[in-house]
Amino acid sequence: MNLSFELYGELIPLAGGERITLVTETAPATVAEALSVLADQCPALQPRLDQCAAVRDTDILLRSDPLPENGHLVLLPPVAGG
C-alpha cells in the first residue's frame, strides 16, 4: 500500500520536503499505525508527531480512527500566535 503524508509548518524542514510517500507491504489499519510507520522511516519527525493533528479532507482524525482508504493524511503541527 502507498501511504502519503502532506506536511506543513515545522515538519517540512524535519522531513526534507512537503510530501512523503511510503510503500508498505501491509496496510496500516489506523491513523496511529500509519504515523508509527512514518516515524520509523523518518525518525526526525518522531518527536513532533504526537503533537500534530492528522486530517482527511476537512476532518480532524483521532489516532484510533481507520486510515483513509486512499492512504493520504495531512499533518498539521500546533501553531502559536496572538
N, C-alpha and C positions, 0 to 999 in steps of 0.2 A: 504494500500500500504506500502511496505517496502522502506524506504529511507536509503541509506548507504552513509557514508561520510568517505573518506580516508584523513587523516590529516598528515601534515608534519611540521617540524620545531617547533617553539614556541607553536603551537597549541596542540601538543601531551601532554605535561605536564598539560596544562589547562584542557584538556578533560579527562585525566587519561588513555590515550591509543591512538593507531594509527588509530583505526576504531570505528565508532559509527553507530549502526543500530537502526532506529526508526520505529515504526509501526504507521501509521496514518489511520484514518477512510476514509478520502478523500484525493485524490492525489493532492499535490500542482501543480498548473499549470505552475509556472515559477521558475527559479533559486532563485529569491528573496523570494518567498513564502516558498521554501524549507529551505532557510537559516533562515527565521523567525521561522520556526518550530524547527530547530536546536537550535537557541538562546533561545527559550522558555524551551527546555529540558536540555540545558547545558549552564546556564547563564554565566559561567566563560569565554566562548568563545565570547559572545556578543560584547565586546569592540573591538575585533580583526577582526570580520567577514567582516566589511565594507572595510578593507584593503586587504583582501585576493582575489586572483584570483580563480575563480571556473572553473574547467577544466573537459572536457569529452574527453577521448582518447587524441588527440593532439590539441584539440580546446579550446581556452580560451572563456568562455561564458560570455555574458552580463547578468546582473541581470534580464533583461526583456525577455531573451531567454526562450523557453519552457524547462521544466525539461526533461532530457533524459528519454526515456521510461523505462529504467531499474532502474531509481531512484537513480543512483550512481553518486556522484560528488567527485572529488578530490579537496581539498582546499589547496592552496599554499600561505603562508604568504609572505610579502615582504622580500627581503634579502638585506643586505648591505655588502659592502666589497670593496676591492680596491687593 
